[in-house]
């Protein structure tokens, strides 16, 4: 068995501490509500010993199977040059299948990304709500203020995104270390309340609960899954810290704390059934309840920050892979390339979170909407992992079936259990995902159609370049002209329009195509490739990884070693500004064409996106009927 070489990253205690705040924020706050909601759905059992121990056993072994086995042991090995996440798996699978764009592969990735965006809205809402609700234990009658305070925290959280997380992220790790330590100590202090809870470590107690309850256990499973809703972050955020720190943090800190928290809550409920109403906060002595609520609120804000940052990264990857239009991207750190801010994504997420908080009003009600997006994303990750295991690593089908069939079976059961909550709120992430899927598919399909139409009407670049090189009727001017294009085999519209209207030709002309690699980063010596077409004409291919921000002038300037000099004061960048008209050519359904035009108009200006010097850019118009 072989895996790809992970980018070397020095392991240190500092990295392990830092990843606690980013990678494990979401899954680390699950004990706030996972057991509570599971016990609510097991109410018909009267909280008997078999129900409590069975549910705690389900929580423990679900974390073991999905997080430890699938993600920590297996999926973390499937990195794409050090980066993780659904789109990394798509790019890696695409490379394993020969690098050709496969519609089914891209559609699978689009569905996974859309579900992730749905989760990115629900996580901040349910996490902050569940923490603020703890104040009602300290101050009875605080319930009417839970939603307003939650909204205030959420608004502040999204407002500070524009300043970046570099400074505040230094506090994330230590705070989460205190959180996990506190959670573990509280759990350990209650295990002695009823030693029978240790029976939950026996997987048979989980199976016995499922067998005894049959289909009646499905609502419980839907809530049990809340314990692993942050598992995708293990893989998505791996590139920031490296594989080893993520694994060490899980093994040494996170998993022991989670196990002790669930066992402690279970023992307390066995001994004092009345504590089932809010087992996490009731583990604390009365004098410590307020500090615990404040610590939990801070932890949930950190968890929300992690998933919001993840949404920014995933959206940026989607832009680079061509499944979203260009988005405005701000880099908020001079040292960490992964710390970015996308204003439009931030606004959409904020609107979604605020609407969920107001619409549901409590973490208990919102729990019904939680889970289905994450289970769907996990199933898609498993499917893509199978492609990577077989075609990238060369595993035998028998070995893949031995490992992945049980994992997929469990995840599909959880997906079905969460699907039962569709009419109780589960439809919300599905509706959001459906809108995101439609948007991405229309953008991807529309871009292909427009490029085909342009190609059918274009002149081959070789033919035009040879004619221009031999022409004596055109005025030749000194300097360099750079024409950005999606297809370097044909003459860019900006070039033909410039010739038609201005009748001038620069002494050096470069037709540049910007490509997105299936790796997160591209080595400098593989960045640029030149091909001379005719005297004074070259084709250029610039390659950027899907985690990189394209910088065309910088990439061209670094090609001096290949014999091409780009003086910024003598280089002009020609862009083609398209005016799309709907319904004239009937190339797409009218609704899809309108959506594509709207997306096209909303795309970030290419000048900013490609880091072009604005005073050296010339735009020429073109009308296209779709």
N, C-alpha and C positions, 0 to 999 in steps of 0.2 A: 504494500500500500504506500502510495506517495501522496504527499501534499505539497502545496506551493510554499516556497520559502517566504516566510514572514519577514518583513523589513526589520532588521535588527534594532531593538530598542532596549536601552540599558534598564535593567530592573533595579528598582530602589524602593525603600520603604515610603519615600515621598510620593512616588507614582501610585503605589498601592493605596495610600491614604487619599490621594486626590480622586482616584476612581470610585471611592465610596460615595462621594457626593454627586457624581455625574452618572455613573453606570447603575448604581443601586438605589437611587432615590425613590423610584416608583415601587419596585418590589419591596423595598425596605419599609414602606409605609402601609403595606397591605394588611398587617395585623390589626390596624385600626378598625377594619370593617369586615375582613374575610370570615372569621369565625362567627362574629355577630350575625351576619347575613345568612350564613349556613345554618345556624341554630334556628333562625326565624323560619326557614323553609322546612325544618324538621320538627316544627311545633307539634305536629300530630303524634310524635313519639313521646311527648310529655317530658322531653329531656332526660330520658332514661339513660342508664349507664351505657347500653349498647349504642345509643344514638350519639352521645357525646364522644365516647372513645372512638366510634366508627368515623365520625366526622373529622376529629383531630388526626386520625390515622390517614384519612383521605388527603387532608391538607399536607401532612408530612411526606407521604409517598408521591403525591403529585409534584411537589417541589423537587423531590429526588429524581423522578423520572424525566420530567420536562426540562427543568433547569440544569440539574447536575449532569445527567446522562446526555440529553440532546444537545444542550448549548455549551456547557463548560467542557465536556469531554469531546464532543463530536464537531458541532458547528463552528466553534472557535478555530478549529484547524482549517476551515474552508475560507480563509481570508483571501482577498484579492489584493496582493501586494501590500498587505498590512491593513486594508480597510474592510469593513463589514457592512451589513445591512442588506435589505431586499434587493436594491439596485446593484449592489456589488455582486450578489449571487447571480442576478440576471446577466450582468456583464461577463462574469466568469463562465457561466453556462454558455453564453453566446460564443465566447472564445473557444470553449471546449468543442463546440459544434462547428468549428471552422470559421468563426468570425462573421458569418452571414446573418443579417437581421432576420429573425424568425418572428412571424406575427404572433404565434401562440406563446412564444417565450416573452415577448414584450407585453402582450395582453396579461399574462400571468403576473408580471412585475407591476403593471399598472394597477391591477386589482389589489395587490399587496400594499403598494404605496398609498392607494386611496383609503384602504382600511386603516393604515397607520395614521393618516391625517385625521380620520374619525376618532381614533384613540387619543390623538394629541389634543382634541377638544375636551373629551370626557375626563381625562386624567386630572388636569388642573381643577376642574369643577368638583369632582367627587373627593379628591384628596383634601383640598382646602375646606370644603364643607364639613367633612368628617372630623377634621381637627377643631374647627371653630365650634362645632356642636358640643365638644367636650366642656366648653365654658358653662353650659347649662347645668353641669354637675357641681360646678363651683358656685354659680350664682343662679339658683332656681328662678325661673321666670325670664331667663335670658333668650329663650327660643325666638321671640319676635325680632331679635336683633341679629340672628345668625346670618340670614341672607344679606342684609345691608353690609355687615362687616366682611362677609365673604366677598361681596362685589367690590368693596373698597380695596381689599388685599389683591384681588385679581386685576383691578385696573392699574394699581401701582406696579404690579408684576410686569404687565405688558408695557407700561409706560417706560420702564427702565431698560427695556431691551435695546433701545437705540444706543445706549451708552456702552453696551458690551458687558460681558461677564468676567473679563480678565481679573479685575480687582476683587470682586465679591466672590469669585470662585475659590480664592485662597481660603475662605471660611467654610466652604462646602464640606470638604473632607473632614476637618476636625469636628464640625457640628454633627455630621452623620456618624462619626466614630462615637461621639457622646450618645447619640440616639440609639445606636445598636448596643452599646454597652449598657445603657439604662434599660432597654427592652429586655436584654438577656438577663440582667440582674433581677428585674421584676418577675420575669417568668420563672427563673430558678427558685425565687423565694416562695412561690406558690405551689411548686410541684409536690411538696410534702403535704399540701392540703388534702390530697387524695392520691395515694401511690398507685391506684388502679390505672391512672392515666398513662403510665409507662407501657401498658398493653398496647397503646397506639403505635408503638414502634414495630409491632408485628403486622406485616402487610395483610395477614388474614383478617384482621379486624376491619380493614377497609373493604375487602372483598365480601366479607360476611354482611356488612351493612348494605352493600349494593344488592347482594342476592336476596336478603331478607325483604328489602323494600321494592325491588324490581323497578318498574317505570316510575314509581313514586319517588325514587332517589334522584331523578333528573333535575328537579328544581334545586335540590341541595348541591348537585354537581355544578350547576350554573353559578352558584355562589362560591363553591370551593375553588373554582377557577380564578377567582379574584386574587388568590394567593400567588399566582404566577404571571399576573398581567404585565409586569415589568421585565419579563425574561428577554424580550426582543432587544432591550437596551444592551444586554450583554454583548450581542453581536454588532449592533449598530454603532456603538461607541468604542469598539475595540481599537480603532485606528488612533484614538487620542492617547492611549496609554500602553498598548501592547498586550499580547495574549497573557503573558505570565502574571503581571500585576492584577489583571481581572480575575484570573483563576485563584491566585493567592488570597485576594480580598474575599472572594466567595467562600473559600474553604476555611479560612482562619477566623473571619469576622462575621460575615453576613449569614451564612447558613446556620452556624451555631446559635446566633442570636434569634433567628426566625424559629428554629426548632424549640428553643427554650420558651419563647413567647407563646407559641401555640400550645405547648404542653402545659405551661403555667396557667394559661387561660382555661384550658380544659379541666385541669385539676380543681381550679377555683369554682368553676360552674358545677362540677360534680359535687363539691362540698357545699356550695351555696347557690342553688339553682336561680335565685333571684338576680344574680349578677349577670345572667345571660343577656340582659337588656343592653349592657355596654361593657363587656368583659375586659377590654383593654384598659380603659381608664380606671375601672374599679379595682384593678390589680394594685394600684398605687395607694399608699396610706393617705388619709384625708389631707394632711399637711403638704403632701407632695403633688396633689391633683393639679393645682394651678400651674406650678412650674412644668409639670408634664404636658399640660395642654399647650403652654407656650412653646415648649420644645417640639411638640408634635406639629404645631402650626408652622414653625420654622422648617421642620423636616419636609412638610408637604409642599411648602413654597419651593424648596430646593428640588423636590421631585418634579414639580411642575416646570421649573426652569430647565431641568434636564430634558423633558419631553418636548418643550418648545424649541430648545436648541437643536434637538434631533430633527424636528420638522423643518427647520431652516436648512440643515445639511441635506436632508432628503430632497427638498425642493430644488436646491442648487444642483444636486446630482441629476435630477429629472430634467432640468434645463440643459445641462451638458449632454445628456443622452438623447435630447430632441423630443421628449414627450411632454414638455411644457414650453410655452413661449419664453423669450428672454425676460428675466425678472431683475429688477434693480437689487443689487447686492452690495452691502456695505461691509467692509472688513473692519472689525472693531479691535483688532490686536495687531501690533507690529511684529509679534513673535510667534503667534499661533495662527496658522492659516485657516484652521477649522472654525475659528470664532468669527461668525458672520451674522449679519442682521438683514432680513428681507422685509422691508416695510409692508408690502402688500400681504404677505403671508401672516405677518404679525397682526395686522388689522383683521383679517378673516378669522384667525384663531380667537382673537379677543371677542369679536362679535358672537362667535359660536359658544364660547365659554360663558359669557354673560347671559345669553339666551337659555343655556342649559340650567344655570343656577336659578334664574328667575322662573323658568318653566317647571322645574322639579321641586326646588325648595328644600330638599333634604338629601343626604347621602344615601339613605335607605331607599328612597324613590328612584334616585339616579342609578343605583346599583343594577336596576333592571335593564338599563341601557348599556351597561358596562359588560364587557366580556366577549360579545359576538364579533366585534371588530378585531380584537386581539386573537381570538381563536382562529378566525379566518386568515389573518396574517401569518400565524404560526403554521397552519396547514400549508399555505403557499410556500413558506420557507422550507418546509420538509420536502415538498415536491421539487423545488429547485435544487435542494441539497442532493436528492436522488440523482438528478441529471449530472451534477458535479461529481458525485461519488463514482458514477459509472463511466462518464466520458472524459473527465479531467483526471481522476485518480486511477481509473482502470479497475475498480472493484468488480468482483463477480456479482451477478444478479442474486445468487443464493446468499451471499454475505449481506448485501443491501437489504434483502427481504428479511433476513434474520434480525437485523437491527432496526430498520425503519418501519416495517409493518406494525409491530407493537406500538411504536411511538405514534404513527399515523392513526392507528385504531383508537388510541386513547384521546388524541386531539380531535378526531371526528366525533367521538362520543361527547366530548366537552362542547364542540361546536353545535351538536344537536341539542344538548341541554340548554345552551344559551339561546338557541333559536326559538325555544319555547317562550322566551321573554319578548319576542318581537312585538306583540301587541301591547305589552306593558312598558314600552319605551325602547326596546331593542331595534325598532325600525329607524330610529334617529341616526345612528352611525351608518346603517345600511343606506339610508337615503342620501346622506352626505357622500358616502363612498360612490353611490351611483352617479351623483352629479360630477364627482371628480373623475370617475372612469369615463363618462361621456365627454368631458372636457378634454382629457388626454387623448382619447381615441380620435376625436374630431380633429384635434390639432395635428396629431401624427398623420392621419389620413389626408387631411387638407394640404399639409406640407408636401406630401408625396405627389398629390394631384397637380399642385401648382408647379412643382419642379418638372413634372412630365410635360405640362403644357408649355413651359418656357423652353424645354429641350426641343420640342417638336417645331418651334418657331425660330430656333436659334441657328446661327451660322457656325460651322466647325471652327475652332480657334486656329488650327493649323492653316486652314485655307485663308482666313482673313489676315493672319499674321504674315504669311508669305506675300500676299498682295500688298500689304502696307509697307513691308520692308523694301519692296521693289518700286513703290510709288514715289514719284517726284513731284506730284501735285500738292501734297500735304505739307504744311509748315511744321518742321521739326524744331522742337524747343528743348533747351537743356533741362535736366532734372529727372526725377523718378516718379512714375505714376504707379500706384498700387490699386488694383481693382479686386474687391472682395466678391466672391462668387460661391454658389453651392455646387456648381458643376464646372470644373476647369477644362472639360473637353470642348466646351462651346464658348463663343465670345460673350463676355458679360454684357448685359444690356447697358450698363453705365459706359462701357467702352464704345459701343456702337452709337449711343446717343451723343457722346462727346465728339465723335468723328462727324456725325451728321450735322450738329449745330455749331460746333466750334472749329472743325476742320483743322485740328492740330494734333500732333503726336509727340509724346515725350521721347527722349533718346533711350530711356530704359523703362520697360513696361512689365509689371509683374501681376499675373492673374493668380490670386491667392484663395485657396480653399482651406477652411478651418475644420479640422476633423476632431471628433471626440474619441479618445482611446477607450478600450475596455479595461483600462487600469486606472487607479486613482491619480497617479502622477506619471509623467513622462520624463525620461532621462534627457538631459540637455543635448546629448549627441544624437538623439532620435527625434528632436523637436521639429526640425525643418528639412525639407527635401526640395531640391531644385531640378527643373528639367527645361532645357532651352528648346523653344519651339521654332524660333526664327531669329535672325539678327535683331537684337533689341527687345526680344520677347521671351519671357520665362513663365513656366508654370511653377507654382509653389504650393506645397502642402505643409500646413502648420498643424501639429498634433498637440492637444492638451488633454490631460487626464480629467475624469469627471469630477474630481475634487479641486481642480484648479480654476482660477479666474483667468480667462484668455486675455493676454496682453500682446497684441499684434506688433506694435512698434518695438517693444523690448525683444520679442522673439526674432524679428527681422534684424535688429541691431546686433544680436549675438551671432549672426551668420557671417560676420566679417571673415572668419577663418575659412569659409567656403568660397571666398573671392567676390562676395557681394557687399557693397557698401551702401548703407542707407543713412544719408545725412538728413536729420530731422527738418532742417530748414530748406532742403531741396526735394523733399518727398511730399507728394500730394496723394490723399486717399479718396478714391472715387466710390461712392455708394449709390445703389439703385433704390430709390424710394418708390414703392409700389402702391398704387391706388386700386384696391380690389372692389369690384362691382358684383353684386349678388343677382343671380337668376338669369344672367344673359347666356351663359354657356351651358347651364344645367349639368355641371360636372359633379355636383353634390346635391342631396336633398336641400330644399330651401332653408329649413330650420338649421341644418348643419352648416350650410354656407354662411348664414348670418352669424352663427356662433363663431365660426372660424375667423370671419372678418373682425368681429369684436375682439377676439383674442389677439389677432394680428395687430390691431390698432393699440391694444393695451401693452404690447411688448415694449420692453426697455429700448431706448435708442441705441442703435449699434455703436454709435460713437462712444457712449459711456461703457457699454457692455464689453467692447473689445479694447477699451482704454486708448482710443485714438485721440490725437491732439485736435481739439475742436477747430483751431484756426488753420488746420491743414486738410480739412474735410470738404469735399464737394459732392453735393447730392443732385442726382438727375432723376426725373420722374418717369413713371411707366404705368399704364393702366392695364389691368388684367380682369377679364370677365370670368367668373366661376359660376 
